[in-house]
Amino acid sequence: MKEQTQLTDEQKDELRQKRSEQRKEKEAEERKAREVNQLQDVIDGIGFSTDKTLARYFDTTRKTIWDWSRNSDNAFPKPKKIGPNLTRWSNAELKSYREKHFLGKLYG
């Protein structure tokens, strides 16, 4: 027969805490992987991005992204309204903007 071992309350708490930490580490790794994929999508011109992703990509704030898109003197792409509370920028349009705006300045 197997001998059953009883865990003390302290051991149970330690085990719960360890599992919670492992879960948080896993979630942080998954979040980082999503962020990397989102930034790669911007680079590749695939899909759509949020203002938060674009702020991370351009190393600026979300407010600046909105200011750029509202400025008629700026060629920054306009966002697309996808739903009542859902606005996204086309990564294909952003790729084109980057190529024209940044590479055009480099190569005249």
N, C-alpha and C positions, 0 to 999 in steps of 0.2 A: 504494500500500500504506500501511496505517496504521502509524504509528510507535509501537511499544510503549514505555511508560516504566516503568521499574522503580522501585518505592518502596524507600527505604532502611528498615532495621529500625526506625529512630527514627520515620520517617514512618508506618510501619505501627502502631507503638505509639501514636502520637498519634491516629491514625484510630480505633483500637480504643477508646482512652480517650474520645474524643469521642462515639462511638456508645454507649458504656456510660453516659455522662452523659446523653445524650439519652433513652435507655431509662429511666433512673432518674427523670428529669424527667417523662416521660410517665406512668410508674407512679404518681408522686406526684400528678399531676393527676387520674388516674383514681381514686385512693384518695380524694382530696378530694371528687370528684364523687359517689362512693358514699356518703361520710359525709353530704353535703348531702342526698342522696336519702333516706337512712335517717332523718335528723332530720325531713325533710318528711313521711315516712310516719307518724312518731309524731304530728306535728301534725295530719295529716289523718285519723288513726285507721285506717290501712290496714296490714294484715299483722301481723307479729310482730317484736319487737325483742329484742336481747340486753341483758344487764346493762351491757355496755360502752357501747352506744348510749344507754341510758337514763341512765347516769352522765354522759355528755357532754351530753345534753339537759337534765337537771336540775342540771348543774354541781356534781356531787358525785362520790363514789367508788363503785366497784362494790360494796364492802362495805356502804355505806349503802343502796344499792338493795335488797340482800338483807335487811338489818336492817328496812327499811320493810316489805318483803313478809312477813316473819316475825312482825312485831309485830301481835298480835291487836287492840290498841287503835287501830291505824292502818287506815284504809280503803284503803290502797294495794293495787292488784290483786295477786293471787297469780299466780306463774308457772305456765306449763303445761309439763309434761314431754312432750317430743315424741319423744325417743329416749333410749337409755341414758346418753349424755353430752350431751344437747341439751335445754336449757330456754329457753323464750322467754316474753315477756309479750305479751298481746294489745294491739295499739295502739288498738283500739276501746274496750277497757276502760280504758286509760290516758287516752284522750280524755274519756271520761265522768267519770273520777276528777278530772281537771284541771278540768273544767267545774264539778263539784259542789264540789270542795275550794277552788279558787282563786277562781272567780267567786262562789261562795256567800259567801265571806268579804268580797268586795268589795261585793256587793249585798244582803247579809244575809238 
